[in-house]
Amino acid sequence: MKLIAPDPDMRVAMPYEYTAKPLLTPTEAKFHSCLMQITGERCRIQIKPRLADVFEHEKTNGAFQMISQKHIDFLICRNDDWLPMLGIELDDPSHDRAEARKRDMFVNMLFASTGVPLLRLPVQELDQLERLVEELTKAWNHRWKTLERV
């Protein structure tokens, strides 16, 4: 085991400048806290998982390329086997751009084709806690039914 932590005054030369940043935006962090309260320890909440790490794909470059550079905001998994149960996308005004709409359509189709529900949540609806719990429960139950058929 080796800890890589140079002296704070030491600078390491890199070809580009990098700095650490928060993993979540303030809105995403607030929503994550809300999800944690709602779910307790009944499931696992993944933050910004890469779609290539969530879905199996054909072993061709095209299939991998379509999902390798995309992620979703949150993924809810079962506790015991980490099987994806539902995805959550927080939709802010950036999702109104043409490029984002195209990406969103692809992600919608990907989730639908794999049987994993995707909840798209406009950020202006984040405070509707009762409806959120209802939609999360509906998505979880839908996924269970899908898994029972397989």
C-alpha angles and dihedrals in degrees: 000000000000129000113216104207116131122201109287091241093053119097122204117211113239129173089237133027116254131181131182116253135184112279092222133042115238089260092050092047091052090049092048090055089050091050091049091054093046097047101034106187096322093108143007121260116208120198120220098338116188110246091230087062093050103045133048112228142185111282093248127109092239094058092046094044091055092061106021097089098038132087137173125228098244137004122196114209135183113263100233104045103013091236111166110252102173143347127223127205121188106213115208126170090282087074089067093073117103094241091050092048090053091050091046091052091052092049091048090052093046093054093043092050092052096046094243112131117233120205114204108200120190108221091234088065096054092105094058093097098165092052090045092055089048093051093045091050091048091050093047092050091046090054091049090054090049091051093049090059094054 
